[in-house]
Amino acid sequence: MNQDIAGISSNLDTTVKAQQFDKVVEAIIAGKYSWACVLMLRFAGYNPLHYIPYRTYNRLLKENSQTNRTKQQQSENIKMLKDSRPNYLEVVGKQKPESSQDISLKRCGVN
């Protein structure tokens, strides 16, 4: 039953890391099944070009590199916004309310 196929036994030793698995799951949830297949092949140590056409592979790379750049830009923008906001409240200065008598004296020029 078991057949020795060249190249498969060496790739069985590789394991997919949790972060890599999360990327595959994200692609599946987003409905990008072709991209999920490319990721699985890559993470397992295979060359996706051996299994899918060159033009399809390039299209997938282009589409998903733009998506990744957009996500990175959004996360950088959010990080910049969070960094630019102060984490504290600054009290500018407390002024005592002037009494009406002080105001009337100032208007007359009397100190």
DSSP file (Angstrom, degrees, kcal/mol; ACC not computed):
  #  RESIDUE AA STRUCTURE BP1 BP2  ACC     N-H-->O    O-->H-N    N-H-->O    O-->H-N    TCO  KAPPA ALPHA  PHI   PSI    X-CA   Y-CA   Z-CA
    1    1 A M              0   0    0      0, 0.0     2,-0.3     0, 0.0     0, 0.0   0.000 360.0 360.0 360.0 -48.1    0.0    0.0    0.0
    2    2 A N        -     0   0    0      2,-0.0     2,-0.4     1,-0.0     0, 0.0  -0.574 360.0-164.3 -77.2 130.6    2.7    2.5    0.9
    3    3 A Q        -     0   0    0     -2,-0.3     2,-0.9     2,-0.0    -1,-0.0  -0.911  19.6-129.6-114.7 142.0    4.7    3.8   -2.0
    4    4 A D        -     0   0    0     -2,-0.4     2,-0.5     4,-0.0    -2,-0.0  -0.806  28.6-173.5 -90.2 108.1    7.9    5.6   -1.8
    5    5 A I    >>  -     0   0    0     -2,-0.9     3,-1.5     1,-0.0     4,-0.8  -0.892  31.8-108.3-103.9 129.4    7.5    8.7   -4.0
    6    6 A A  T 34 S+     0   0    0     -2,-0.5    -1,-0.0     1,-0.2    -2,-0.0  -0.302  98.5  11.2 -59.9 130.9   10.7   10.7   -4.5
    7    7 A G  T 3> S+     0   0    0      1,-0.0     4,-0.9    -2,-0.0    -1,-0.2   0.105 103.6  90.3  93.6 -21.8   10.7   14.0   -2.6
    8    8 A I  H <> S+     0   0    0     -3,-1.5     4,-1.2     1,-0.2     3,-0.4   0.910  81.5  54.5 -76.8 -40.5    7.6   13.4   -0.4
    9    9 A S  H  < S+     0   0    0     -4,-0.8     4,-0.4     1,-0.2     3,-0.2   0.845 106.6  52.6 -64.0 -32.6    9.4   11.8    2.6
   10   10 A S  H  4 S+     0   0    0      1,-0.2     3,-0.4     2,-0.2    -1,-0.2   0.822 110.2  48.4 -72.3 -29.0   11.7   14.8    2.9
   11   11 A N  H >< S+     0   0    0     -4,-0.9     3,-0.9    -3,-0.4    -1,-0.2   0.633  94.9  73.1 -85.7 -14.6    8.8   17.3    3.0
   12   12 A L  T 3< S+     0   0    0     -4,-1.2    -1,-0.2     1,-0.2    -2,-0.2   0.738  87.8  64.1 -70.8 -20.5    6.8   15.3    5.6
   13   13 A D  T 3  S+     0   0    0     -4,-0.4    -1,-0.2    -3,-0.4     2,-0.2   0.690  84.4  91.5 -76.2 -17.7    9.2   16.4    8.3
   14   14 A T    <   -     0   0    0     -3,-0.9     2,-0.3    30,-0.2    29,-0.0  -0.555  61.9-159.3 -80.7 142.5    8.3   20.1    7.9
   15   15 A T        -     0   0    0     -2,-0.2     2,-0.5    28,-0.0    -2,-0.1  -0.896  19.5-116.7-119.4 152.0    5.5   21.5   10.0
   16   16 A V        -     0   0    0     -2,-0.3    28,-0.1     4,-0.0     2,-0.1  -0.743  31.4-129.9 -87.7 129.1    3.4   24.5    9.5
   17   17 A K     >  -     0   0    0     -2,-0.5     4,-2.6     1,-0.1     5,-0.2  -0.338  21.9-110.4 -74.8 160.8    3.9   27.2   12.1
   18   18 A A  H  > S+     0   0    0      1,-0.2     4,-2.3     2,-0.2     5,-0.1   0.887 118.1  51.2 -60.8 -41.3    0.8   28.7   13.9
   19   19 A Q  H  > S+     0   0    0      2,-0.2     4,-1.6     1,-0.2    -1,-0.2   0.896 111.4  48.0 -65.0 -39.6    1.3   32.1   12.2
   20   20 A Q  H  > S+     0   0    0      2,-0.2     4,-1.8     1,-0.2    -2,-0.2   0.908 110.8  50.9 -66.6 -41.7    1.5   30.4    8.8
   21   21 A F  H  X S+     0   0    0     -4,-2.6     4,-2.5     1,-0.2    -2,-0.2   0.888 106.5  55.4 -62.5 -39.0   -1.6   28.4    9.5
   22   22 A D  H  X S+     0   0    0     -4,-2.3     4,-2.7     1,-0.2    -1,-0.2   0.884 105.2  52.7 -61.4 -38.7   -3.4   31.6   10.5
   23   23 A K  H  X S+     0   0    0     -4,-1.6     4,-2.0     2,-0.2    -1,-0.2   0.899 109.6  48.6 -63.6 -39.9   -2.6   33.1    7.1
   24   24 A V  H  X S+     0   0    0     -4,-1.8     4,-2.1     2,-0.2    -2,-0.2   0.926 112.1  48.4 -65.1 -44.5   -4.0   30.1    5.3
   25   25 A V  H  X S+     0   0    0     -4,-2.5     4,-2.8     1,-0.2    -2,-0.2   0.902 109.8  52.6 -62.9 -41.9   -7.2   30.2    7.5
   26   26 A E  H  X S+     0   0    0     -4,-2.7     4,-2.1     1,-0.2    -1,-0.2   0.906 109.0  50.2 -60.0 -41.7   -7.6   34.0    6.8
   27   27 A A  H  <>S+     0   0    0     -4,-2.0     5,-2.8     2,-0.2     4,-0.3   0.903 111.7  47.7 -63.9 -41.0   -7.3   33.4    3.1
   28   28 A I  H ><5S+     0   0    0     -4,-2.1     3,-1.3     3,-0.2    -2,-0.2   0.920 111.4  49.8 -66.2 -43.8  -10.0   30.7    3.3
   29   29 A I  H 3<5S+     0   0    0     -4,-2.8    -1,-0.2     1,-0.3    -2,-0.2   0.874 108.8  53.0 -62.3 -36.8  -12.3   32.9    5.4
   30   30 A A  T 3<5S-     0   0    0     -4,-2.1    -1,-0.3    -5,-0.2    -2,-0.2   0.522 119.4-113.1 -76.0  -4.7  -11.8   35.7    2.8
   31   31 A G  T < 5S+     0   0    0     -3,-1.3     2,-1.2    -4,-0.3     3,-0.2   0.636  76.2 133.4  83.2  14.6  -12.9   33.3    0.1
   32   32 A K     >< +     0   0    0     -5,-2.8     4,-2.0    -6,-0.2    -1,-0.1  -0.615  18.1 158.9 -98.1  73.6   -9.4   33.3   -1.6
   33   33 A Y  H  > S+     0   0    0     -2,-1.2     4,-2.0     1,-0.2    -1,-0.2   0.859  70.4  53.1 -69.2 -37.2   -9.1   29.5   -2.0
   34   34 A S  H  > S+     0   0    0     -3,-0.2     4,-2.1     1,-0.2    -1,-0.2   0.915 110.3  48.2 -63.6 -42.0   -6.5   29.7   -4.7
   35   35 A W  H  > S+     0   0    0      1,-0.2     4,-2.6     2,-0.2    -2,-0.2   0.880 108.5  54.6 -66.3 -37.4   -4.3   31.9   -2.5
   36   36 A A  H  X S+     0   0    0     -4,-2.0     4,-2.5     1,-0.2    -1,-0.2   0.893 107.8  50.3 -62.5 -39.1   -4.8   29.5    0.4
   37   37 A C  H  X S+     0   0    0     -4,-2.0     4,-2.5     2,-0.2    -2,-0.2   0.917 109.7  50.2 -64.6 -42.6   -3.5   26.7   -1.8
   38   38 A V  H  X S+     0   0    0     -4,-2.1     4,-2.5     1,-0.2    -2,-0.2   0.927 111.6  48.5 -60.5 -44.8   -0.4   28.7   -2.8
   39   39 A L  H  X S+     0   0    0     -4,-2.6     4,-3.0     1,-0.2     5,-0.2   0.920 110.6  50.4 -62.8 -43.5    0.3   29.4    0.8
   40   40 A M  H  X S+     0   0    0     -4,-2.5     4,-1.8     1,-0.2     6,-0.2   0.920 111.4  48.3 -61.9 -42.9   -0.1   25.8    1.8
   41   41 A L  H  <>S+     0   0    0     -4,-2.5     5,-2.8     2,-0.2     4,-0.5   0.932 114.1  46.7 -62.2 -44.8    2.3   24.7   -0.9
   42   42 A R  H ><5S+     0   0    0     -4,-2.5     3,-1.5     1,-0.2    -2,-0.2   0.949 113.2  47.2 -60.5 -50.2    4.8   27.3    0.1
   43   43 A F  H 3<5S+     0   0    0     -4,-3.0    -1,-0.2     1,-0.3    -2,-0.2   0.779 109.1  54.8 -67.5 -26.2    4.7   26.5    3.8
   44   44 A A  T 3<5S-     0   0    0     -4,-1.8    -1,-0.3    -5,-0.2   -30,-0.2   0.536 122.4-105.9 -83.3  -6.1    4.9   22.8    3.1
   45   45 A G  T < 5S+     0   0    0     -3,-1.5     2,-0.2    -4,-0.5    -3,-0.2   0.586  77.4 128.8  95.8  10.6    8.1   23.4    1.1
   46   46 A Y      < -     0   0    0     -5,-2.8    -1,-0.3    -6,-0.2    -2,-0.1  -0.638  62.9-116.8 -96.9 157.6    6.8   22.9   -2.4
   47   47 A N    >   -     0   0    0     -2,-0.2     3,-2.1     1,-0.1     4,-0.3  -0.850  18.1-151.1 -91.3 114.7    7.2   25.2   -5.3
   48   48 A P  G >> S+     0   0    0      0, 0.0     4,-1.9     0, 0.0     3,-1.8   0.771  91.4  69.9 -58.5 -25.4    3.6   26.4   -6.3
   49   49 A L  G 34 S+     0   0    0      1,-0.3     5,-0.1     2,-0.2     8,-0.1   0.679  89.2  62.7 -68.2 -15.7    4.8   26.7   -9.9
   50   50 A H  G <4 S+     0   0    0     -3,-2.1    -1,-0.3     1,-0.1     4,-0.0   0.635 115.1  31.5 -77.8 -13.2    5.0   23.0  -10.2
   51   51 A Y  T <4 S+     0   0    0     -3,-1.8    -2,-0.2    -4,-0.3    -1,-0.1   0.628 119.4  40.4-120.7 -21.2    1.3   22.7   -9.6
   52   52 A I  S  < S-     0   0    0     -4,-1.9    -1,-0.2   -14,-0.0     5,-0.0  -0.928  90.7 -87.8-130.9 156.3   -0.4   25.8  -11.0
   53   53 A P     >  -     0   0    0      0, 0.0     4,-2.5     0, 0.0     5,-0.2  -0.243  33.9-121.5 -63.0 149.9    0.2   27.8  -14.2
   54   54 A Y  H  > S+     0   0    0      1,-0.2     4,-2.6     2,-0.2     5,-0.2   0.898 111.4  50.4 -58.0 -45.7    2.7   30.6  -14.2
   55   55 A R  H  > S+     0   0    0      1,-0.2     4,-2.3     2,-0.2    -1,-0.2   0.895 111.2  48.7 -64.2 -40.1    0.2   33.3  -15.2
   56   56 A T  H  > S+     0   0    0      2,-0.2     4,-2.5     1,-0.2    -1,-0.2   0.920 111.4  49.9 -64.2 -43.7   -2.2   32.2  -12.5
   57   57 A Y  H  X S+     0   0    0     -4,-2.5     4,-2.4     1,-0.2    -2,-0.2   0.922 111.7  47.9 -61.7 -45.3    0.5   32.2   -9.9
   58   58 A N  H  X S+     0   0    0     -4,-2.6     4,-2.5     2,-0.2    -1,-0.2   0.889 111.0  51.3 -63.9 -39.2    1.7   35.7  -10.9
   59   59 A R  H  X S+     0   0    0     -4,-2.3     4,-2.8     2,-0.2     5,-0.2   0.927 110.8  48.2 -63.1 -44.1   -1.9   37.0  -10.8
   60   60 A L  H  X S+     0   0    0     -4,-2.5     4,-2.4     1,-0.2     5,-0.2   0.912 111.8  49.7 -62.6 -42.6   -2.4   35.6   -7.3
   61   61 A L  H  X S+     0   0    0     -4,-2.4     4,-2.1     2,-0.2     5,-0.2   0.929 112.8  47.2 -60.8 -44.9    0.9   37.1   -6.1
   62   62 A K  H  X S+     0   0    0     -4,-2.5     4,-1.7     2,-0.2    -2,-0.2   0.940 113.5  46.8 -63.5 -48.2    0.0   40.5   -7.6
   63   63 A E  H  X S+     0   0    0     -4,-2.8     4,-1.6     1,-0.2    -1,-0.2   0.910 117.6  41.9 -60.8 -43.4   -3.5   40.5   -6.1
   64   64 A N  H  X S+     0   0    0     -4,-2.4     4,-2.1    -5,-0.2    -1,-0.2   0.728 108.7  57.1 -84.0 -21.1   -2.4   39.5   -2.6
   65   65 A S  H  X S+     0   0    0     -4,-2.1     4,-2.2    -5,-0.2    -1,-0.2   0.868 108.8  48.8 -73.0 -34.6    0.7   41.7   -2.5
   66   66 A Q  H  X S+     0   0    0     -4,-1.7     4,-2.2    -5,-0.2    -2,-0.2   0.901 111.6  49.4 -66.9 -40.5   -1.6   44.7   -3.1
   67   67 A T  H  X S+     0   0    0     -4,-1.6     4,-2.3     2,-0.2    -2,-0.2   0.915 111.9  48.1 -63.2 -43.6   -4.0   43.4   -0.3
   68   68 A N  H  X S+     0   0    0     -4,-2.1     4,-2.6     2,-0.2    -2,-0.2   0.896 110.9  50.7 -65.2 -40.4   -1.1   43.0    2.1
   69   69 A R  H  X S+     0   0    0     -4,-2.2     4,-2.6     2,-0.2    -1,-0.2   0.902 110.1  50.3 -64.8 -39.4    0.3   46.4    1.3
   70   70 A T  H  X S+     0   0    0     -4,-2.2     4,-2.3     2,-0.2    -2,-0.2   0.923 112.0  47.2 -63.7 -44.2   -3.1   48.0    1.9
   71   71 A K  H  X S+     0   0    0     -4,-2.3     4,-2.4     2,-0.2    -2,-0.2   0.902 112.7  49.3 -63.9 -40.9   -3.4   46.2    5.3
   72   72 A Q  H  X S+     0   0    0     -4,-2.6     4,-2.4     2,-0.2    -2,-0.2   0.915 110.9  49.9 -64.5 -42.3    0.1   47.2    6.3
   73   73 A Q  H  X S+     0   0    0     -4,-2.6     4,-2.4     1,-0.2    -2,-0.2   0.905 111.3  49.1 -63.3 -41.5   -0.6   50.8    5.3
   74   74 A Q  H  X S+     0   0    0     -4,-2.3     4,-2.3     2,-0.2    -1,-0.2   0.914 111.9  47.7 -64.3 -42.6   -3.8   50.8    7.4
   75   75 A S  H  X S+     0   0    0     -4,-2.4     4,-2.2     1,-0.2    -2,-0.2   0.874 111.9  50.5 -67.8 -35.3   -2.1   49.3   10.4
   76   76 A E  H  X S+     0   0    0     -4,-2.4     4,-2.5     2,-0.2    -2,-0.2   0.905 110.4  50.0 -66.5 -40.5    0.7   51.8   10.1
   77   77 A N  H  X S+     0   0    0     -4,-2.4     4,-2.2     2,-0.2    -2,-0.2   0.910 111.5  47.9 -63.5 -42.1   -1.8   54.7    9.9
   78   78 A I  H  X S+     0   0    0     -4,-2.3     4,-2.3     2,-0.2    -1,-0.2   0.907 111.7  50.5 -64.7 -41.1   -3.6   53.4   13.0
   79   79 A K  H  X S+     0   0    0     -4,-2.2     4,-2.4     1,-0.2    -2,-0.2   0.907 109.7  50.3 -63.4 -41.7   -0.3   53.1   14.9
   80   80 A M  H  X S+     0   0    0     -4,-2.5     4,-1.9     1,-0.2    -1,-0.2   0.901 110.4  50.3 -63.6 -40.1    0.6   56.6   13.9
   81   81 A L  H  X S+     0   0    0     -4,-2.2     4,-1.1     1,-0.2    -2,-0.2   0.914 111.8  47.3 -63.7 -42.1   -2.7   57.9   15.2
   82   82 A K  H  < S+     0   0    0     -4,-2.3     3,-0.2     1,-0.2    -2,-0.2   0.889 113.3  48.7 -66.1 -38.6   -2.4   56.1   18.5
   83   83 A D  H  < S+     0   0    0     -4,-2.4    -1,-0.2     1,-0.2    -2,-0.2   0.814 108.2  54.1 -71.2 -29.9    1.2   57.3   18.9
   84   84 A S  H  < S+     0   0    0     -4,-1.9    -1,-0.2    -5,-0.2    -2,-0.2   0.732  91.8  85.0 -80.0 -20.7    0.3   60.9   18.2
   85   85 A R  S  < S-     0   0    0     -4,-1.1     2,-0.1    -3,-0.2     0, 0.0  -0.628  86.7-116.8 -80.3 136.4   -2.5   61.1   20.8
   86   86 A P        -     0   0    0      0, 0.0    -2,-0.1     0, 0.0    -1,-0.1  -0.463  10.6-144.4 -70.8 145.5   -1.3   61.9   24.3
   87   87 A N  S    S+     0   0    0     -2,-0.1     2,-0.3    -4,-0.1    -2,-0.0   0.255  80.2  50.5 -91.0  11.8   -1.8   59.2   26.9
   88   88 A Y  S    S-     0   0    0      2,-0.0     2,-0.5     0, 0.0     0, 0.0  -0.925  83.1-112.4-142.7 164.2   -2.5   61.8   29.5
   89   89 A L        -     0   0    0     -2,-0.3     2,-0.5     2,-0.0    -2,-0.0  -0.889  29.6-147.7-101.1 130.9   -4.7   64.8   30.1
   90   90 A E        -     0   0    0     -2,-0.5     2,-0.7    -4,-0.0     3,-0.1  -0.861   4.6-143.0-103.6 127.7   -2.8   68.0   30.4
   91   91 A V        -     0   0    0     -2,-0.5     3,-0.1     1,-0.2    -2,-0.0  -0.799  11.7-165.0 -88.6 116.3   -4.1   70.8   32.7
   92   92 A V        -     0   0    0     -2,-0.7     2,-0.2     1,-0.2    -1,-0.2   0.915  57.3 -57.1 -72.4 -43.7   -3.4   74.0   30.9
   93   93 A G        -     0   0    0     -3,-0.1     2,-0.6     2,-0.0    -1,-0.2  -0.678  43.1-119.3 164.9 141.0   -3.9   76.3   33.9
   94   94 A K        -     0   0    0     -2,-0.2     2,-0.5    -3,-0.1    -3,-0.0  -0.832  26.4-164.4 -99.2 129.5   -6.6   77.1   36.4
   95   95 A Q        -     0   0    0     -2,-0.6    -2,-0.0     3,-0.0     3,-0.0  -0.923  19.9-125.7-112.3 136.7   -7.9   80.6   36.4
   96   96 A K        -     0   0    0     -2,-0.5     2,-0.2     1,-0.1     3,-0.0  -0.599  35.3-107.3 -75.4 138.0   -9.9   82.0   39.2
   97   97 A P        -     0   0    0      0, 0.0     2,-0.2     0, 0.0    -1,-0.1  -0.462  36.8-120.1 -65.1 134.1  -13.1   83.5   38.1
   98   98 A E        -     0   0    0     -2,-0.2     2,-0.1     1,-0.1    -3,-0.0  -0.515  24.0-122.0 -76.6 141.6  -12.9   87.2   38.3
   99   99 A S     >  -     0   0    0     -2,-0.2     4,-1.7     1,-0.1     3,-0.2  -0.447  20.9-115.2 -79.0 158.9  -15.4   88.9   40.5
  100  100 A S  H  > S+     0   0    0      1,-0.2     4,-2.0     2,-0.2     5,-0.1   0.798 115.8  58.6 -64.7 -28.3  -17.7   91.5   39.0
  101  101 A Q  H  > S+     0   0    0      2,-0.2     4,-1.8     1,-0.2    -1,-0.2   0.912 104.8  49.4 -68.9 -41.5  -16.1   94.2   41.3
  102  102 A D  H  > S+     0   0    0     -3,-0.2     4,-1.8     1,-0.2    -2,-0.2   0.878 110.4  51.4 -63.3 -38.7  -12.6   93.5   39.8
  103  103 A I  H  X S+     0   0    0     -4,-1.7     4,-1.9     1,-0.2    -1,-0.2   0.921 108.3  50.1 -66.1 -43.6  -14.0   93.7   36.3
  104  104 A S  H  X S+     0   0    0     -4,-2.0     4,-1.3     1,-0.2    -1,-0.2   0.873 110.7  50.2 -65.4 -35.3  -15.7   97.1   36.9
  105  105 A L  H  X>S+     0   0    0     -4,-1.8     5,-1.9     1,-0.2     4,-0.8   0.868 108.6  52.1 -70.3 -35.0  -12.4   98.5   38.3
  106  106 A K  H  <5S+     0   0    0     -4,-1.8     3,-0.4     1,-0.2    -2,-0.2   0.870 106.4  54.2 -67.9 -36.2  -10.4   97.3   35.4
  107  107 A R  H  <5S+     0   0    0     -4,-1.9    -1,-0.2     1,-0.2    -2,-0.2   0.856 108.4  48.9 -66.3 -33.9  -12.8   99.0   33.0
  108  108 A C  H  <5S-     0   0    0     -4,-1.3    -1,-0.2    -5,-0.2    -2,-0.2   0.648 115.6-115.1 -80.4 -14.1  -12.4  102.3   34.8
  109  109 A G  T  <5S+     0   0    0     -4,-0.8     2,-0.4    -3,-0.4    -3,-0.2   0.556  72.0 134.4  91.2   8.3   -8.6  102.0   34.7
  110  110 A V      <       0   0    0     -5,-1.9    -1,-0.3    -6,-0.2    -2,-0.2  -0.777 360.0 360.0 -93.4 133.0   -8.4  101.8   38.5
  111  111 A N              0   0    0     -2,-0.4    -1,-0.1    -3,-0.1    -5,-0.1   0.420 360.0 360.0-101.9 360.0   -6.1   99.1   39.8
